[in-house]
Amino acid sequence: MTIDKDRLLAAMQNAVEEVNLTLPPERQISSDPDAVLYGDGSALDSLGLVNFVMAAEQHVGDETGCDIVLASEAAMSRRRSPYRSLRSLAEYAAELVSGADAA
């Protein structure tokens, strides 16, 4: 299945809205597709990233019908982290959805 990356980006932004409901204003995640999601300049610590990724997996699953795992050894070992922005995470999710469909 090929899925529109804009749909996946919207799923990521929905996950941001969900997670932000539980965060104080100074720790909220930006919904800007190119803002830093995790790393220098991010509001998320490692536990916050885990919570966000779990929400993102659920929203992507709801959008595509595919169960994917965004937090994996393969993701962590990439030269360019998929966690650097919402856009990069949506692109990584698109790869996973395409791969899940091929399996």
DOTI-973904 format. One record per residue: residue in one letter; y, x, z of N, C-alpha, C in turn. Coordinates in pm, whole numbers, plus 32768, in hexadecimal, padded with zeros to 4 digits. Example, Ala and Ser with C-alpha at 12.3 -4.5 7.8 and 13.67 -1.06 7.14 Angstrom:
BEGIN
res:A, n.y:7DC7, n.x:8527, n.z:830C, ca.y:7E3E, ca.x:84CE, ca.z:830C, c.y:7EB6, c.x:8528, c.z:830C $
res:S, n.y:7F1F, n.x:8505, n.z:82C4, ca.y:7F96, ca.x:8557, ca.z:82CA, c.y:8003, c.x:850A, c.z:8313 $
END
This chain:
BEGIN
res:M, n.y:7F8B, n.x:8055, n.z:8000, ca.y:8000, ca.x:8000, ca.z:8000, c.y:807C, c.x:805A, c.z:8000 $
res:T, n.y:80D7, n.x:803B, n.z:7FA8, ca.y:8158, ca.x:807E, ca.z:7FAB, c.y:81BA, c.x:801F, c.z:7FEE $
res:I, n.y:81FE, n.x:8053, n.z:8052, ca.y:825D, ca.x:7FFE, ca.z:809A, c.y:82E8, c.x:8037, c.z:808C $
res:D, n.y:8346, n.x:7FE0, n.z:8080, ca.y:83D2, ca.x:8007, ca.z:8073, c.y:83FF, c.x:804F, c.z:80F2 $
res:K, n.y:8433, n.x:80C7, n.z:80E1, ca.y:8460, ca.x:8115, ca.z:8155, c.y:84D1, c.x:80D0, c.z:81A0 $
res:D, n.y:851E, n.x:807D, n.z:815B, ca.y:8588, ca.x:8032, ca.z:819F, c.y:854C, c.x:7FCE, c.z:8202 $
res:R, n.y:84DA, n.x:7F94, n.z:81E0, ca.y:8496, ca.x:7F38, ca.z:823D, c.y:8466, c.x:7F84, c.z:82B8 $
res:L, n.y:8434, n.x:7FFD, n.z:82A2, ca.y:8406, ca.x:804E, ca.z:8313, c.y:847B, c.x:807B, c.z:8368 $
res:L, n.y:84E9, n.x:809E, n.z:8328, ca.y:8561, ca.x:80C4, ca.z:8372, c.y:8593, c.x:804E, c.z:83C5 $
res:A, n.y:858E, n.x:7FD7, n.z:838D, ca.y:85B5, ca.x:7F60, ca.z:83DA, c.y:8558, c.x:7F4B, c.z:8451 $
res:A, n.y:84D7, n.x:7F66, n.z:843F, ca.y:8478, ca.x:7F5C, ca.z:84AE, c.y:849C, c.x:7FC0, c.z:851B $
res:M, n.y:84C3, n.x:803B, n.z:84F4, ca.y:84ED, ca.x:80A1, ca.z:8555, c.y:856B, c.x:8072, c.z:85A0 $
res:Q, n.y:85C7, n.x:8038, n.z:8557, ca.y:8643, ca.x:8008, ca.z:8596, c.y:8626, c.x:7F94, c.z:85F6 $
res:N, n.y:85C4, n.x:7F41, n.z:85D4, ca.y:859B, ca.x:7ED7, ca.z:8630, c.y:855F, c.x:7F13, c.z:86B0 $
res:A, n.y:8515, n.x:7F7F, n.z:86A1, ca.y:84DE, ca.x:7FC4, ca.z:8716, c.y:854F, c.x:7FFE, c.z:876B $
res:V, n.y:85B7, n.x:8032, n.z:872B, ca.y:862C, ca.x:8065, ca.z:8774, c.y:8669, c.x:7FF5, c.z:87C7 $
res:E, n.y:867D, n.x:7F82, n.z:878A, ca.y:86B8, ca.x:7F11, ca.z:87D2, c.y:8662, c.x:7EEB, c.z:884B $
res:E, n.y:85DF, n.x:7EE8, n.z:8838, ca.y:8584, ca.x:7EC5, ca.z:88A5, c.y:858C, c.x:7F2A, c.z:8917 $
res:V, n.y:8585, n.x:7FAA, n.z:88F6, ca.y:8587, ca.x:8012, ca.z:895D, c.y:860F, c.x:8017, c.z:89A1 $
res:N, n.y:867A, n.x:8006, n.z:8955, ca.y:8700, ca.x:800B, ca.z:8990, c.y:8717, c.x:7FA0, c.z:89FB $
res:L, n.y:86CC, n.x:7F33, n.z:89F4, ca.y:86D8, ca.x:7ECB, ca.z:8A5A, c.y:86AF, c.x:7EFE, c.z:8AE4 $
res:T, n.y:865F, n.x:7F67, n.z:8AE6, ca.y:862D, ca.x:7F9D, ca.z:8B65, c.y:8679, c.x:801A, c.z:8B92 $
res:L, n.y:86D6, n.x:8049, n.z:8B42, ca.y:871C, ca.x:80C7, ca.z:8B5F, c.y:87AB, c.x:80AE, c.z:8B8B $
res:P, n.y:87DE, n.x:8104, n.z:8BE5, ca.y:886C, ca.x:80FB, ca.z:8C07, c.y:88C0, c.x:8124, c.z:8B8E $
res:P, n.y:893D, n.x:80F8, n.z:8B88, ca.y:8991, ca.x:8113, ca.z:8B12, c.y:8999, c.x:81A6, c.z:8AE9 $
res:E, n.y:899E, n.x:81FF, n.z:8B49, ca.y:89AB, ca.x:828E, ca.z:8B28, c.y:892A, c.x:82CB, c.z:8AF0 $
res:R, n.y:88BA, n.x:8284, n.z:8AF9, ca.y:8839, ca.x:82B8, ca.z:8ACA, c.y:8807, c.x:826D, c.z:8A4F $
res:Q, n.y:8859, n.x:8213, n.z:8A17, ca.y:882A, ca.x:81C2, ca.z:89A9, c.y:881E, c.x:8212, c.z:8928 $
res:I, n.y:87C1, n.x:81E6, n.z:88D5, ca.y:87A2, ca.x:8227, ca.z:8856, c.y:87FF, c.x:81EE, c.z:87EA $
res:S, n.y:8830, n.x:8244, n.z:8794, ca.y:8882, ca.x:8218, ca.z:8724, c.y:882A, c.x:81D8, c.z:86B9 $
res:S, n.y:885A, n.x:816E, n.z:867C, ca.y:8810, ca.x:8130, ca.z:860E, c.y:8839, c.x:816B, c.z:8586 $
res:D, n.y:8892, n.x:81CE, n.z:8588, ca.y:88B8, ca.x:8215, ca.z:850D, c.y:883B, c.x:825D, c.z:84D8 $
res:P, n.y:8814, n.x:8243, n.z:845B, ca.y:8799, ca.x:827F, ca.z:8425, c.y:8796, c.x:8318, c.z:842A $
res:D, n.y:880A, n.x:8358, n.z:8428, ca.y:880D, ca.x:83EA, ca.z:8423, c.y:8838, c.x:842B, c.z:84A5 $
res:A, n.y:884E, n.x:83DC, n.z:850E, ca.y:8870, ca.x:8414, ca.z:8591, c.y:87F7, c.x:845C, c.z:85CB $
res:V, n.y:880F, n.x:84BC, n.z:8620, ca.y:87A3, ca.x:8506, ca.z:8660, c.y:8753, c.x:84A6, c.z:86B9 $
res:L, n.y:86D2, n.x:849D, n.z:869E, ca.y:867A, ca.x:8448, ca.z:86EE, c.y:8644, c.x:8495, c.z:8766 $
res:Y, n.y:8614, n.x:850F, n.z:874B, ca.y:85DA, ca.x:8560, ca.z:87B7, c.y:85FC, c.x:85F3, c.z:879D $
res:G, n.y:8626, n.x:8637, n.z:8804, ca.y:864E, ca.x:86C3, ca.z:87FA, c.y:86DC, c.x:86D3, c.z:882C $
res:D, n.y:8719, n.x:8741, n.z:8808, ca.y:87A3, ca.x:875C, ca.z:8833, c.y:8800, c.x:86EC, c.z:8805 $
res:G, n.y:8849, n.x:86B4, n.z:8863, ca.y:88A7, ca.x:8649, ca.z:8843, c.y:886D, c.x:85BE, c.z:884F $
res:S, n.y:87F0, n.x:85B2, n.z:8876, ca.y:87B0, ca.x:8531, ca.z:8883, c.y:87BD, c.x:84FB, c.z:8911 $
res:A, n.y:87C1, n.x:8478, n.z:891C, ca.y:87C3, ca.x:8437, ca.z:89A0, c.y:8736, c.x:842F, c.z:89DB $
res:L, n.y:86CF, n.x:8448, n.z:8988, ca.y:8645, ca.x:8438, ca.z:89B6, c.y:860C, c.x:84B7, c.z:89F2 $
res:D, n.y:85C6, n.x:84A7, n.z:8A62, ca.y:8574, ca.x:8514, ca.z:8A95, c.y:84E6, c.x:84F9, c.z:8A61 $
res:S, n.y:8486, n.x:854A, n.z:8A8B, ca.y:83FF, ca.x:853C, ca.z:8A53, c.y:83C0, c.x:84B5, c.z:8A76 $
res:L, n.y:83D5, n.x:8483, n.z:8AEF, ca.y:839F, ca.x:8400, ca.z:8B13, c.y:83E3, c.x:8391, c.z:8AC3 $
res:G, n.y:8465, n.x:839D, n.z:8AAE, ca.y:84AD, ca.x:833D, ca.z:8A5C, c.y:847A, c.x:833B, c.z:89CD $
res:L, n.y:8459, n.x:83B3, n.z:8998, ca.y:8422, ca.x:83BA, ca.z:8911, c.y:839C, c.x:8372, c.z:890B $
res:V, n.y:8348, n.x:8387, n.z:896E, ca.y:82C5, ca.x:8344, ca.z:8971, c.y:82D8, c.x:82AD, c.z:8971 $
res:N, n.y:8332, n.x:827C, n.z:89C4, ca.y:834C, ca.x:81EB, ca.z:89C9, c.y:837F, c.x:81B8, c.z:8944 $
res:F, n.y:83DA, n.x:8203, n.z:8907, ca.y:840F, ca.x:81D9, ca.z:8885, c.y:83A2, c.x:81D9, c.z:881A $
res:V, n.y:8351, n.x:8242, n.z:8817, ca.y:82E8, ca.x:824C, ca.z:87B1, c.y:8284, c.x:81D8, c.z:87BF $
res:M, n.y:8263, n.x:81B4, n.z:8839, ca.y:8208, ca.x:8143, ca.z:884D, c.y:8245, c.x:80C2, c.z:8817 $
res:A, n.y:82C5, n.x:80AD, n.z:8831, ca.y:830A, ca.x:8037, ca.z:87FC, c.y:830F, c.x:803C, c.z:8763 $
res:A, n.y:832B, n.x:80B2, n.z:872C, ca.y:8334, ca.x:80C2, ca.z:869B, c.y:82AC, c.x:80A5, c.z:865A $
res:E, n.y:8240, n.x:80D6, n.z:8695, ca.y:81BA, ca.x:80BB, ca.z:865F, c.y:81A1, c.x:8025, c.z:865A $
res:Q, n.y:81C8, n.x:7FDF, n.z:86C3, ca.y:81B4, ca.x:7F4E, ca.z:86C7, c.y:8206, c.x:7F08, c.z:865B $
res:H, n.y:8284, n.x:7F2F, n.z:864C, ca.y:82DA, ca.x:7EEF, ca.z:85E8, c.y:82AB, c.x:7F0E, c.z:855A $
res:V, n.y:827F, n.x:7F89, n.z:8543, ca.y:824A, ca.x:7FAB, ca.z:84BE, c.y:81CB, c.x:7F5B, c.z:84A3 $
res:G, n.y:8175, n.x:7F50, n.z:8508, ca.y:80FC, ca.x:7F00, ca.z:84F9, c.y:811A, c.x:7E6F, c.z:84DA $
res:D, n.y:817D, n.x:7E38, n.z:851F, ca.y:81A5, ca.x:7DAE, ca.z:8506, c.y:81D9, c.x:7D9D, c.z:8477 $
res:E, n.y:8221, n.x:7E01, n.z:8447, ca.y:825E, ca.x:7DFB, ca.z:83C2, c.y:81F7, c.x:7E0E, c.z:8352 $
res:T, n.y:8195, n.x:7E67, n.z:8369, ca.y:813A, ca.x:7E8E, ca.z:82FD, c.y:80AC, c.x:7E59, c.z:830C $
res:G, n.y:8087, n.x:7E33, n.z:8385, ca.y:7FFC, ca.x:7E0D, ca.z:839E, c.y:7FA0, c.x:7E85, c.z:83B1 $
res:C, n.y:7FD8, n.x:7EFD, n.z:83B2, ca.y:7F8A, ca.x:7F78, ca.z:83C4, c.y:7F9F, c.x:7FAF, c.z:8451 $
res:D, n.y:7F32, n.x:7FD5, n.z:848F, ca.y:7F3C, ca.x:801B, ca.z:850F, c.y:7F47, c.x:80AF, c.z:84F2 $
res:I, n.y:7FB9, n.x:80EA, n.z:8517, ca.y:7FCE, ca.x:8179, ca.z:8501, c.y:7FED, c.x:81BB, c.z:8586 $
res:V, n.y:7FDA, n.x:823E, n.z:8589, ca.y:7FF9, ca.x:828F, ca.z:85FE, c.y:8065, c.x:82F3, c.z:85D6 $
res:L, n.y:80DC, n.x:82DF, n.z:860B, ca.y:814D, ca.x:8337, ca.z:85EA, c.y:814E, c.x:83B5, c.z:863E $
res:A, n.y:810E, n.x:83B1, n.z:86B2, ca.y:8108, ca.x:8425, ca.z:870B, c.y:807D, c.x:8462, c.z:86FF $
res:S, n.y:8074, n.x:84CF, n.z:86B5, ca.y:7FF3, ca.x:850F, ca.z:869F, c.y:8007, c.x:85A6, c.z:8693 $
res:E, n.y:7F99, n.x:85ED, n.z:8698, ca.y:7F9E, ca.x:867E, ca.z:8686, c.y:7FD7, c.x:86A0, c.z:85FC $
res:A, n.y:7FB1, n.x:8650, n.z:8597, ca.y:7FE4, ca.x:8668, ca.z:8510, c.y:807B, c.x:865B, c.z:850B $
res:A, n.y:80B1, n.x:85F7, n.z:8550, ca.y:8143, ca.x:85E4, ca.z:8553, c.y:8187, c.x:8656, c.z:859D $
res:M, n.y:814C, n.x:867D, n.z:860D, ca.y:8188, ca.x:86E6, ca.z:8660, c.y:8186, c.x:876E, c.z:861D $
res:S, n.y:8124, n.x:8784, n.z:85C6, ca.y:8116, ca.x:8809, ca.z:858A, c.y:815F, c.x:8818, c.z:8505 $
res:R, n.y:81A3, n.x:87B1, n.z:84DA, ca.y:81EF, ca.x:87BB, ca.z:845C, c.y:8262, c.x:881D, c.z:8467 $
res:R, n.y:827E, n.x:885E, n.z:83FB, ca.y:82EE, ca.x:88BC, ca.z:83F7, c.y:8371, c.x:8874, c.z:8416 $
res:R, n.y:8386, n.x:8800, n.z:83D8, ca.y:83FC, ca.x:87AD, ca.z:83F5, c.y:83CC, c.x:8733, c.z:8442 $
res:S, n.y:83FA, n.x:8729, n.z:84BD, ca.y:83CD, ca.x:86BE, ca.z:8516, c.y:83F1, c.x:8634, c.z:84DF $
res:P, n.y:8392, n.x:85D8, n.z:84E0, ca.y:83B3, ca.x:8550, ca.z:84B8, c.y:8408, c.x:8508, c.z:8520 $
res:Y, n.y:8417, n.x:8544, n.z:8596, ca.y:8463, ca.x:8506, ca.z:8602, c.y:84F7, c.x:852D, c.z:8602 $
res:R, n.y:8525, n.x:8571, n.z:859C, ca.y:85B0, ca.x:859F, ca.z:859D, c.y:8614, c.x:852E, c.z:8584 $
res:S, n.y:85EB, n.x:84C3, n.z:853F, ca.y:8644, ca.x:8452, ca.z:8526, c.y:85F0, c.x:83D5, c.z:850A $
res:L, n.y:862F, n.x:8361, n.z:850E, ca.y:85E9, ca.x:82E6, ca.z:84EA, c.y:85BA, c.x:82EB, c.z:8459 $
res:R, n.y:860E, n.x:8322, n.z:8402, ca.y:85EA, ca.x:832B, ca.z:8374, c.y:856D, c.x:8382, c.z:8360 $
res:S, n.y:8569, n.x:83F6, n.z:83A3, ca.y:84F5, ca.x:844D, ca.z:8393, c.y:8478, c.x:840D, c.z:83CE $
res:L, n.y:8486, n.x:83C2, n.z:8439, ca.y:8413, ca.x:837E, ca.z:8474, c.y:83E4, c.x:830C, c.z:8419 $
res:A, n.y:8440, n.x:82C7, n.z:83DA, ca.y:841B, ca.x:825D, ca.z:837B, c.y:83D3, c.x:8298, c.z:8302 $
res:E, n.y:8400, n.x:830D, n.z:82D3, ca.y:83BD, ca.x:8350, ca.z:8263, c.y:8330, c.x:837A, c.z:828A $
res:Y, n.y:8322, n.x:83AD, n.z:8304, ca.y:829D, ca.x:83D3, ca.z:8335, c.y:8244, c.x:8357, c.z:8341 $
res:A, n.y:827A, n.x:82E9, n.z:8373, ca.y:822E, ca.x:826D, ca.z:837E, c.y:8201, c.x:823E, c.z:82F3 $
res:A, n.y:8257, n.x:824D, n.z:828E, ca.y:8233, ca.x:8225, ca.z:8206, c.y:81BB, c.x:8277, c.z:81D5 $
res:E, n.y:81B8, n.x:82F7, n.z:81F5, ca.y:8145, ca.x:834B, ca.z:81D1, c.y:80C7, c.x:8318, c.z:8214 $
res:L, n.y:80D1, n.x:82F7, n.z:8294, ca.y:805D, ca.x:82C6, ca.z:82DF, c.y:802B, c.x:8240, c.z:82AA $
res:V, n.y:8089, n.x:81E6, n.z:828B, ca.y:8062, ca.x:8163, ca.z:8256, c.y:801D, c.x:8175, c.z:81D0 $
res:S, n.y:8052, n.x:81CA, n.z:817C, ca.y:8013, ca.x:81E4, ca.z:80F9, c.y:7F89, c.x:8221, c.z:810B $
res:G, n.y:7F7B, n.x:827D, n.z:816A, ca.y:7EF9, ca.x:82BC, ca.z:8184, c.y:7E96, c.x:825A, c.z:81C0 $
res:A, n.y:7EC5, n.x:8200, n.z:8216, ca.y:7E6D, ca.x:819D, ca.z:8253, c.y:7E37, c.x:813D, c.z:81EB $
res:D, n.y:7E89, n.x:8121, n.z:8189, ca.y:7E5F, ca.x:80C5, ca.z:811F, c.y:7DF7, c.x:8106, c.z:80C5 $
res:A, n.y:7E01, n.x:818A, n.z:80B4, ca.y:7DA4, ca.x:81D2, ca.z:805E, c.y:7D1C, c.x:81E4, c.z:80A2 $
res:A, n.y:7D1B, n.x:81DC, n.z:8126, ca.y:7C9E, ca.x:81F4, ca.z:8171, c.y:7C40, c.x:817E, c.z:816B $
END
